């Protein structure tokens, strides 16, 4: 992580478009060159972010995902901006549309459900546990691959996830009503079948219990 002086920060964000903000300030900026700057505020004086900032976690997670062949943003730099009491990660965004954006378009999505099931199985087999997995954080790239964004709270393990971790991850995925409806309540089993066909640890009964 490198220090970024206030004058350099202001020059970097000149002409930027604010994508996310709250009462404390900017959160995500699209810079003039199309790259992104994601800002993190330490919410508590004593927290794990004091010795392992979320901006650095985001950057490390990008590196780990890339090592595992999972499409993700490409980090340019990680900054500490003392003048505004923020950490920041500067990155090139993963090109494509989120699945939420794709699903707003008319069409039959059975093949995409199956692809997502295989993708989640790949993540689990490669030790990736993503608490924030939902249709707004999975991107369909122009090459037809699926990738991840907004990954600061992602965890990477050296081994495939245990069954209990996989099932807990599915429950996280289904906490959004629109996601649950698209994945499970259309009568199409493509998502479940895609997952089951791509791994050996969980069976249909396991998933039924977790998804029910």
C-alpha positions as CSV (number, residue, x, y, z in Angstrom):
1,X,0.0,0.0,0.0
2,X,1.4,3.4,-0.9
3,X,0.6,6.8,0.4
4,X,-1.4,9.1,-1.9
5,X,-1.1,12.8,-1.2
6,X,-4.3,14.9,-1.3
7,X,-3.2,16.9,-4.4
8,X,-2.5,13.6,-6.3
9,X,-5.8,12.2,-5.2
10,X,-7.7,15.3,-6.4
11,X,-5.9,15.0,-9.7
12,X,-6.7,11.3,-10.0
13,X,-10.4,11.9,-9.4
14,X,-10.7,14.9,-11.7
15,X,-13.6,14.3,-14.1
16,X,-14.6,11.1,-12.2
17,X,-18.2,9.9,-12.1
18,X,-19.5,8.9,-8.7
19,X,-21.1,5.5,-8.8
20,X,-21.6,5.0,-5.1
21,X,-21.7,7.3,-2.1
22,X,-23.2,7.6,1.3
23,X,-23.4,10.2,4.1
24,X,-19.7,9.9,4.8
25,X,-18.5,10.5,1.2
26,X,-17.7,8.8,-2.1
27,X,-17.4,5.0,-2.1
28,X,-16.9,4.1,-5.8
29,X,-15.6,6.3,-8.6
30,X,-15.3,5.7,-12.3
31,X,-12.3,7.7,-13.3
32,X,-11.9,9.7,-16.5
33,X,-9.8,6.9,-18.1
34,X,-12.5,4.2,-17.3
35,X,-10.6,2.7,-14.4
36,X,-12.2,2.4,-11.0
37,X,-11.3,3.8,-7.5
38,X,-13.0,2.0,-4.6
39,X,-12.7,3.8,-1.3
40,X,-12.9,2.2,2.1
41,X,-13.6,3.9,5.5
42,X,-12.5,2.2,8.7
43,X,-15.8,2.0,10.6
44,X,-14.4,1.2,14.0
45,X,-11.3,2.3,15.8
46,X,-10.4,-1.3,16.7
47,X,-11.0,-3.7,13.9
48,X,-9.2,-6.2,11.7
49,X,-9.1,-3.4,9.1
50,X,-6.5,-1.6,11.2
51,X,-3.8,-4.2,10.3
52,X,-5.3,-5.6,7.2
53,X,-7.2,-2.9,5.3
54,X,-10.1,-3.8,3.1
55,X,-8.4,-2.2,0.1
56,X,-5.5,-4.6,0.5
57,X,-7.8,-7.5,0.9
58,X,-9.6,-6.6,-2.3
59,X,-6.2,-6.5,-4.1
60,X,-5.0,-9.8,-2.6
61,X,-8.3,-11.5,-3.4
62,X,-7.9,-10.3,-7.1
63,X,-4.4,-11.9,-7.2
64,X,-5.6,-15.2,-5.6
65,X,-8.6,-15.4,-8.0
66,X,-6.4,-14.7,-11.0
67,X,-4.0,-17.5,-9.9
68,X,-6.9,-19.8,-9.9
69,X,-8.1,-18.8,-13.3
70,X,-11.2,-16.9,-12.1
71,X,-11.9,-13.7,-14.1
72,X,-11.8,-10.6,-11.8
73,X,-10.7,-7.0,-11.8
74,X,-7.1,-6.1,-12.4
75,X,-5.5,-4.1,-9.6
76,X,-3.4,-1.1,-10.6
77,X,-2.5,0.2,-7.1
78,X,-3.6,0.3,-3.4
79,X,-3.5,3.6,-1.6
80,X,-3.7,5.1,1.8
81,X,-5.2,8.6,1.5
82,X,-4.5,10.2,4.9
83,X,-6.1,13.6,4.1
84,X,-9.6,12.0,3.8
85,X,-9.0,9.0,6.1
86,X,-9.6,6.5,3.4
87,X,-7.9,3.4,1.9
88,X,-8.5,2.9,-1.8
89,X,-7.9,0.3,-4.5
90,X,-7.4,1.5,-8.1
91,X,-8.3,-1.2,-10.6
92,X,-9.4,-1.9,-14.2
93,X,-12.9,-3.2,-14.0
94,X,-13.9,-6.7,-15.3
95,X,-15.6,-6.1,-18.6
96,X,-19.1,-7.4,-19.2
97,X,-22.5,-7.2,-17.5
98,X,-23.6,-8.4,-14.1
99,X,-26.1,-11.3,-14.2
100,X,-28.7,-8.9,-12.8
101,X,-28.2,-6.7,-15.9
102,X,-28.4,-9.8,-18.2
103,X,-31.6,-11.0,-16.5
104,X,-33.3,-7.7,-17.2
105,X,-33.2,-8.6,-20.9
106,X,-35.8,-10.9,-22.4
107,X,-34.9,-14.4,-23.3
108,X,-34.5,-18.0,-22.1
109,X,-31.7,-18.3,-19.5
110,X,-31.5,-22.0,-18.8
111,X,-28.0,-22.2,-20.3
112,X,-26.9,-19.3,-18.1
113,X,-28.3,-21.0,-15.0
114,X,-26.4,-24.2,-15.8
115,X,-23.2,-22.1,-16.5
116,X,-23.6,-20.4,-13.1
117,X,-24.1,-23.8,-11.4
118,X,-20.8,-25.0,-12.9
119,X,-19.1,-21.7,-12.0
120,X,-20.1,-21.9,-8.4
121,X,-18.9,-25.5,-8.3
122,X,-15.5,-24.4,-9.8
123,X,-15.2,-21.7,-7.1
124,X,-15.9,-24.3,-4.3
125,X,-13.5,-26.8,-5.8
126,X,-10.8,-24.1,-5.9
127,X,-11.3,-23.1,-2.3
128,X,-13.2,-19.8,-2.9
129,X,-15.8,-18.9,-0.3
130,X,-17.7,-15.7,-1.4
131,X,-20.2,-14.5,1.2
132,X,-21.4,-11.7,-1.1
133,X,-22.1,-14.1,-4.0
134,X,-25.3,-12.8,-5.7
135,X,-26.4,-11.9,-9.2
136,X,-25.0,-8.3,-8.9
137,X,-21.5,-9.5,-8.1
138,X,-21.2,-12.1,-10.9
139,X,-20.2,-10.8,-14.3
140,X,-20.8,-12.4,-17.8
141,X,-17.7,-11.2,-19.8
142,X,-17.7,-10.5,-23.6
143,X,-15.9,-13.9,-24.0
144,X,-18.8,-15.7,-22.4
145,X,-17.0,-16.4,-19.1
146,X,-18.3,-15.8,-15.6
147,X,-16.2,-13.7,-13.2
148,X,-16.4,-12.0,-9.8
149,X,-16.5,-8.4,-8.7
150,X,-16.8,-6.6,-5.3
151,X,-14.7,-9.2,-3.6
152,X,-13.3,-7.5,-0.5
153,X,-15.0,-10.1,1.9
154,X,-14.1,-13.2,-0.2
155,X,-12.0,-15.9,1.5
156,X,-9.6,-18.2,-0.2
157,X,-8.7,-21.6,1.2
158,X,-5.8,-23.9,0.1
159,X,-8.2,-26.9,-0.3
160,X,-11.7,-27.3,-1.8
161,X,-14.5,-26.1,0.5
162,X,-16.0,-28.5,3.0
163,X,-19.6,-29.6,2.4
164,X,-20.8,-27.4,5.3
165,X,-19.1,-24.3,3.8
166,X,-20.6,-25.0,0.4
167,X,-24.1,-25.4,1.8
168,X,-23.7,-22.2,3.9
169,X,-22.5,-20.4,0.8
170,X,-25.7,-21.4,-1.1
171,X,-27.8,-20.0,1.7
172,X,-25.9,-16.7,1.4
173,X,-26.7,-16.7,-2.4
174,X,-30.4,-17.1,-1.8
175,X,-31.0,-14.2,0.6
176,X,-32.1,-12.0,-2.3
177,X,-35.6,-12.7,-3.3
178,X,-35.1,-12.0,-7.0
179,X,-32.0,-14.2,-7.1
180,X,-33.8,-17.1,-5.4
181,X,-36.7,-16.8,-7.8
182,X,-34.5,-16.9,-10.9
183,X,-32.3,-19.8,-9.7
184,X,-35.0,-22.0,-8.2
185,X,-38.6,-21.0,-8.5
186,X,-39.0,-21.2,-12.3
187,X,-39.2,-25.0,-12.3
188,X,-35.9,-25.2,-14.2
189,X,-33.2,-27.4,-12.5
190,X,-30.4,-26.2,-14.7
191,X,-28.6,-24.3,-11.9
192,X,-28.7,-27.3,-9.5
193,X,-27.9,-29.9,-12.2
194,X,-25.0,-27.7,-13.4
195,X,-23.5,-27.6,-9.9
196,X,-24.0,-31.3,-9.1
197,X,-22.4,-32.4,-12.4
198,X,-19.3,-30.4,-11.7
199,X,-18.3,-31.6,-8.2
200,X,-18.5,-34.8,-6.1
201,X,-18.9,-33.6,-2.5
202,X,-22.6,-32.6,-2.4
203,X,-25.5,-34.6,-3.7
204,X,-29.1,-33.6,-4.6
205,X,-30.4,-34.3,-1.1
206,X,-27.7,-32.0,0.4
207,X,-28.6,-29.2,-1.9
208,X,-32.3,-29.6,-1.4
209,X,-31.8,-29.2,2.3
210,X,-29.7,-26.1,1.9
211,X,-31.9,-24.5,-0.8
212,X,-35.2,-25.4,0.7
